[in-house]
Amino acid sequence: MLTGLAAPTTATAAEPATPTVEERRLDGAAPQEILRRSGFDAVAPDFARALDGAHSYAQARRAVVREGTELWRRAVERAQGRGPAAGDLSRDDDRPLYWARLGMTRELRTWQPEFELSGEQRARLLDEVERTSRGQTAIRYPHGKGVKRILVTGFDPFTLDRDIRISNPSGATALALDGTVIETADGPARIETAVFPVRWRDFTEGTVERALRPYLPKVDLFTTVSQGRVGRFDIERTNGAWRGGFGDNENIGRTETVPVTDPASQPQWTSTTLPYAEIVAADTGRFPVYDNTSVTEIPAGGTAPVVRPEGPTPGSTARAGGGGDYLSNEIAYRATLLRDRLGLHEKLPGGHVHTPVLQFGAGNTTEVTDPDFVRNRLDIIDQVRSIVTVAISATERTRG
């Protein structure tokens, strides 16, 4: 990801919306194979039946919340080895959740209920599917002071027109770590996770801030995670307030300053407060981990972008953070800006981790999985877990 929940608001029961670009990819052979080989191929048909059983908007909303929540729970349990392993696809795979969710939103977008459904109501139902099936409404921490609280986010697969088989290791990591506990020198730490779409307009509409704002004041550490460069992890030191225009999962690009509330007080740059030196120095796994300080800026008084390996200079205008100018940089920017606007910069360690690109085995250009692909994803998941453990442990030592 180096390089919005909007739905048509005029649809009625008589005028269902057409499937989105993202939803239309569902008909491809690879998505259908992934759904079939994971046992998630029944999710959309079951959801359609639940919708057809609704005789009012209130009943439809209850069905949507129930089914979306169940999809997230089922995906997490599958990833963590609980319950029956339907199909022969590796349990660590994030793609069944992605494609099953799109099946649900397509059913809802094209649904023609027996009662009048306004465009605004349909949009609210679509929003409920997105939030519940992404774990954004299922974040739960234990009460009391005996357990540290960690928040980790991931992303959907992306660049699907380049290769529709793509998996995103950050989404797989979110499924694998959700609700898990890691042991530190100061006791246990509970990880809660959520997944975000690769769509500019969701970010414009504030999906990141809405999901994270209730929890940042309560957690001890957070990190947004996305797929980055080949063969390496990066701890991104600086995030920039710029969108570079690369197409999202709906083939829409945006080239502009990152749109946020109160733009008059918007900084061009935000910075990590993760303990990057300790993370880089630790042995966390087979991939090297870098403290990435480079950005691209327009210097104060200048007109042309310049790469700054050591970070931004005073008064400069952002053109790319360490994590680039796509949505991975933007989630890092938005999350750390929210941290700062909540007055938590000096108190809350948080930032962005870029994972290695998840690669298929040599020569595999058609199969949806292979042993190297699974091994690479498992190794990335394990290394993110190790990085988070190092980060929370280092934070405890510093506070101690």
N, C-alpha and C positions, 0 to 999 in steps of 0.2 A: 504494500500500500504506500510505497514511497512516491511513486510517481503522482426527502422528508415524508411522514406518515400521511401524506396528502391523499385523499380519495375524492372523486368527483362529488360535489356538494349539491348537485341538481337531480341525482337519480331518485326515482320513486319505485314503488312496487312494479309499476308498468314499464319502467325504464331502467333496468339493471345496467351497471357499468360494464364495459368490455374489459377483459383481462389486460393486465399491464405487460410491458415488454418482459419484465422479470418472470411473470407468471406464465407467459407463453413458452418459455424455455422448458417448462415441465414436460412437454410432449416429446422431447428428445429421447433417444434410446438410453443414454447414460443415466439421466435422472430416473427414468422408469426402472432401470436395472438396480440402481442404488436403493430405491424404495422397496422393490420386490425382495432384494437380498438382505434387507434389514428388518423385514416385517412391518415396515411403516407404510406399505402401499394401501392399507385399509384405513389410514387416518382420515383422508379427505372424504371417502364415501361415508364413513361413520359420522363425520361432521355434517355432511349434507343431510343425513337422516335426522340428526339432532335438530338442525335448522327447520326441517320440514315438520317436526313435531311442535314447533313454537307457534302459538296462536296470537301472540302480542309482542310488542317490542320488549317488554319486561322479561317475558319468557325467552326471547331470543338472546337477550343480554346474559341471562343466567346460563344458557347453553354455551354461549361463546366463552364466557369466563371459565366455566367448568372444563370445556374441551381444550382451550388454550393452556390452562394450568396443567392439565393432564399430559399434554404433549411435552411440556418442559420436564415434568417429573419423570415421564417415561424415558426421555432422552438422557437425562442425568443418570437414572438407574441403569440404563443399558451401558452407558460409558463407564460406570463404576462397578460393573459386573454383578449387579443384582437382578434377580428375576430371570426368566427364560431368555436364551439368546436366539430370538427368532431370526432365521436366515443365517447365511454363512459370512456376511460382511463383518469385518473386525469391529469389536465393541467400541473402540476408541474413535470411531468415525463420526465426524460432526455433520456430514452431509445429509443423513436421513432427516435430521431436525430441520435443516434448511428447506429441503424439497417438500417435506410434509407440511411445513408452515405455508409455503406458497400454494400447495393444494387447498389448504383451508381458506386462504384469503381469496383464491380464485372462486371457490364455491360461494363464499359470502358476497363477493363483488357481483356475481352473476345471478344470485338467488332472487327468485320472484315469490315473495311470501303471499299468503292469502289476505293479509292485512296491509294497510297503507304504511309504507316505510319511506320516510323522507330521506333526502340525500344526506342531511346532517346526521340522522340516526344511523344510516349505513356507515358513514365515516366513523362514528363513535364505536360501532361494533368492530370495524376493521382495526381501530386503535386498540381495542381490548384484546383482539387476537394477537397483535404484535407485542404488546407489553407482557401479557401473561405467558406466551409461548417463548419469550426471550429471558424469562427469569426475573424480569424487572419488578414484578409484584410479589416475588417469593423470597426476597432477602430477609432473613431472620437471624438475629444474633441472640445468644443467651444473655439473660439478665445478670447483673452483678459485675464484680471487678476481677474475677478469677481467670477470665479468658480474654486474650487479645482479639481484636476484630480487624479483619483484612478484607478489602473489597478488590476484586479483580474483574476486568471486563475483556470480552473478546469480540470478534467480528464474524459476519457471514462470509462464505466464499465470494470471490469477486473475479473480474476479468473472465467471465464465463463464455464470452464469445470467442476468446482466444483458445480456451480449453474448458469445455463444459464439465469435465471430470474433476475439476479443481476442488480441493478441500482447504480449509483455513485452519492452521494449527492453533491459532488464538481461540477460535470457537471450540475446537476440540479440548483445549486446555480449560476453558470455562466449564464445560460439561464434566471433565474429569475432576476438577477441584471443588465444585460447588458443594458446600456443606461439609467439607472435609476439615480435619483438625491436624495441624502440624505441631510438633513439640519443639519448644525453644528452651533456653537456659532458665528463663523466667516463667516457664509453664506453657500451657497449651494456647494455640492461636487458631481461631475459627475463620475459614475462608468462605465468603459468599461471592457469587458471580452473577453476571448478566451478559447478554450478547446484544450487539447493535447492528443495524442494517448498514449496508454500503450504498447509501442514497443521500445525496446532498440535501434534498428538501426536508428530510427528517431532522437533520442537524439544524437547518435554518429554523425549523419550528420548535427547537429546544428540547429534543428528545433526550440529549445527554444531561442537560441541567435538571430536567424534570425527574429523571431516574436517579441521579446522584445526590441532588441537594438534600434529601431527607437523611442521608447516611454519612456524608463527609464529616459532619460535626461529631459523629458517634464512633468513627473507626480510628484505629491506631496506625493504619497504613493503607494506601490504595495504589494500584497501578493499572493503567490501561495497557492492553497488549494487542499487537497486530503482527501480521507477517511482513517482513522487511527485505533483507538482503540475502543473497545466497551464501550459505555456509557459515553464518555468524549471527550472534546476538548483538544488539546495540542498546545501551541505556542512553536515551536521547536527552542531552543536557538542556537544550533550548527548543521551544516551540514557537512557531511564527503565525501571525494573524493574516495568512494569505492562502487563498484557494487557487490552485494552478490550472484548473480547467479539465483535468483528466476525467473521462466518462465514468459514471457510476454504474450500478447494476441495472439502471433503466436507460443507459446510454445517454445520460444527460451530463453535461459538463458545466462547471461554474468557475469563472475567473474574476475574482473580486476579493476584497477584504472580508475576512470571516465575519458574518453578521451576528452581532450579539446585542443584548439589551444594554442600554446606556452607552452607546458608542462614543460619546464625548469623553468618557473616562477609560476607553479601551486602550490597553498597551499594545505595542507592536510585538512584544516578546513576553513569554512566560518561561519559567525555569523549573527544572525538576528539584524536588527536595528529597528524592530517594538517596540512600547512602551509596552513591555510584562507585566511589573508590573501593569500598569494602566488597561490593558485588563483583567488580572487575577482578579484584585480587583473589577471590575465592575460587576453589575448584568445584564448579557447579555441574559439569557435564562435558560431553565430547566436543561441543561447539565452543569456539572462542567467544569471549564477551568483551565488548569495547565500550569505553566511555566516549561517546560521539559528541564532539563539541562543534562541529562544522555547521554553518548556516549560509544561506544566500540572502544578501541584503542590497538595498539601494542606499549607499552612504548618505549622510546628511549633506544636503546641497548638491547631490549627484543625480544622475538620471538613468544610469545603467546598472543592472544587477552585478554584484561582485560576490564571489565565494569567499567566506571568512572561516578558515579552518579552526580558529580559536574562539569563534562566537561573535555575536553582533557588536558593533561599535556604537557609541552614544549617538542618539538622535536618528538612527537609521530606520528604514522602512523594510518590513519583512517581505521576502519573496520565497523563502523556504526555511522551515525549521530543520533541526537535525533529522527529523523524520519525514522530510520532504514537504510537499504542498498538497497532499491528498487527505483523505479522511482519517488516516492514522495520526497525522500531524494535528488535524483539527480536533479529534477527541482528546488528545493530549493537551492542546491549547485550552479547550473549553473546560476540561476537568481541573487543570491547574489554575486557570483564571477564576473558576468558581471557588476553589480552595482559598485563593487570595482575597476574593471579594467577601468571603465568610470570615475573614480575619484569621485564617489558619496557616498562613505561610510559614511562620516560625514554629508551629506546633505539630503540623501533620506532614509526615513523609509521603510524597506522592509524585508520580511521573509516568513515563511511558517506557515500555520494553518492546523492542522489535525482535521477533523470532527469525530464525532462518527461513528461507523459502522452503516449503514442503515439496520435495521432488519425488517423482516416480522413479522406479528402477530403470537402469540403462536399457534403452531399446523399447520401452513400453510407451507406445503412442496411441493405443486404442483401449486397453483394459482399464476398468475403473479402479482396480487395486492391484497390488503386488507385494511381495514380502519386504522389499526395500522401502516402499512407500509406508507401510505400516510401521516398520522399525524406525524410520525417520520421525514419524509423527509421535510415536511413544517416547522417543528420546527427547524430542522438543518439549513434550508435556512434562516429563520428569525434570528437565532442566529449568523450566519455568517454576516448578514447585521448589526446586533448590534455590533459585534466585530469590523467590519470595521469602523462603526460610532465612537466608542470609540477611535479607533486607530488614526483616522484623527483629532478628537477633541483634544486628548492628544498631538498630534504633534503640533497643532496650539498653544496650551497653552505654550508648551516648547519654540517654536520660538518666541512667544509673550514676 
